[in-house]
Amino acid sequence: MSNLQTNPHHLLAFLSIREYEQLGACGGLLIVNANGRPMEFHCTSPVLPSRTQAILFGQTLSEFVYCEQIAESLIKQLKASPLAVLTNSPELSKLNIDGGNLIFVSSRENTEPQLVHPAAIEPQSNQWELDGRELRAWQADGMTPEELSGILRAFHQRVPIDEPFERIAQALDEACQASYPVAS
């Protein structure tokens, strides 16, 4: 049994960023327990880079906005210590989490539920497939690929791996529409 199965107090974090045409990017971070129950939620105000920032940061503007201005500020607000941070935002590949695990969840390609860990092919692989989504550990500190795989498998048995991202998207849409009516 994985840590997530034996200890329901172990938590997973889901980090997602959405773009709003007139507002910029907003980020949300949802911490859930092993049953998918929300334990903590944080979101940012919209971040819209200035023309000067766009010129100065050039090709690294997305990394600056997504990693430094949004994701890092959300992670600093955390009260809980999740076992891993899962994201569906590829722009966060450069994010560094002190002593943490950062896992990228790709978009769904098929609907057959499966979790395949390619350890037989590549023993130190940090890549899995789960329910038609590629999961890749961009940063894995203190956990083996097998441990990470077990945690994700146990969670997915209770809650589809993409479901917390859907909750974040809805919460961000609701917050932006309520606070910034031009977002709708």
N, C-alpha and C positions, 0 to 999 in steps of 0.2 A: 504494500500500500504506500502511496506517495504521502508526502507531508500534508498536502492539501486534503487528502482523504482522512487522515488520522487526526488532524487538527483543524477544525472549522474556523479557528481564529486567524489562520494564515490567509493573507490577502493578496489579490492581484490588482494592479492598476491598469487602467485603459486610458490612453492619451490620444486625443484626436484634435485636428485643426481643420476648420472650415473657412472657406473664402466667401466673403460677401462683397458683391460688385461695388457698391458705393461706400462700404464701411471699412473693408480690409479683412484681415484674418482674425478669427477668434479661436481660442483654444479651450478645451475642456478636459478635465482629468477626473475620472471616476474610479474610486476604490471600492471593490466588492469582496465579499467573503466567498467561501467555497460554494455557497448556494446561489450566488449572484445577487445577494442582498446588498444594496448600497450602504457603505459605511462612511464615505466622505466624498464630496464633490466640490470642485473648484473650477471657475472659468475666468477668462480674461475679458477685458473690454476689447473692442476691435483695435487692431494695430494696422495703421495705414502708413507705410513709409513715405517720407517726404521726397520730393524730387531730388533734393541734395543728397539724401541717404541713398537713393537709387543710383545716383552718379558715383558717389564715393565707394559704395559696396559692390557695384557692378554685378558680376556673376555670382557673388557670394551673398547677395541681398536676401534670398530665400532662407539660406542657412542662418543669417543674422536674425531675421524676423521670427522664423519658426523655432530655432533652437534657443537663441539667447534671450529674445524678448518674450516669447510665449512659453515654451516648454520649461525653461529653467525657472521662470517665475512661478509656474504652477507647481513644480516639484518642491520648491522651497516652502510652499504653503502646507505641505503634507504634515499631518500629525502622526499618521500611521506609517509603518514600514512594510511596504508590499514586498512579496518575494520576487516579483518581476513587474516591469512596465511594458505593456503591449501597446503598439501604435499601428495605425493604418495610414500614417503620413510618411511617405518615403523621404520627404525633406528632412526628417529627423535622424537620418543615418549618422550624422556627425555629433549627435547629442551624447554627452558623457555623463553617466550617472555614477556618482561615487559609490563603489562597492555594490553595484546593482546589476540587474539583468535587464537588457533592453531587447525586446523581441518585435520584429516587424511582421505584421499580418497582411498578406496581399489580398487583392480582391478575389472574390469567388470565381472559379472557372467551371466547376460542375457542382452537382448537388448531392453526390453520393457521400455519406458520412464515412470518413476514413482517417486514420492517423498512421502514417508510415514514417518510421525513423530510419533513414538510410545508413545506420551504423554498420550494417554488414558490408556495405560498399566502402564507406569512409569512416573509420572508427571515431574520429574526433569531430564528426560533422555536427554543425549547429543549425541544421536545416531539417524541417519536417513538412509533411503535408497533412492538413486537417480539414475535413469537410470541403475539399476543393480549394483550399487556400494554402498558399505557401507560407510557412512560418520560418523566420530566419533570426537567430540570435545575433544581433549586431554586437552586443556586449554581454559576456557571461562571466560574472565574477562569483566565485565560491560555489558554483553548481555545475555538475556535469551535464552533458547533453541528455543523458538518460534521465536524470532528475528533472530537468526542465520538461522533457517529453512527458514524463509521468504526471507532473503537475498539470500540464495543459490537457492531457487526456482525461484526468479526473475532473477537471473543471468542465470540459466539453460534454461529459456525460450528464451534467446537470443543466448547463446553460450553453447554447450555441456560442462559439467563440466570437462571432461577429455581433451578437446581440447587445453587449454593452456599448459598442460603437454607435449602434442605432439610437440607444438612449441618450448618448452624449449629443449626437446630431440634433435630436428633437429638443433637448434642453437648451442647446446653443441657439437654435432657431427661435424658440420661445423667448429666451432672454434678449436676443437681439431685436425681435419684433416688439417686445414690451418696452425696451429702453431706447431703441433706435428705429422708429416706424419706417424709415426708408429701406430697411432690410427686407421687407416683405414684397 
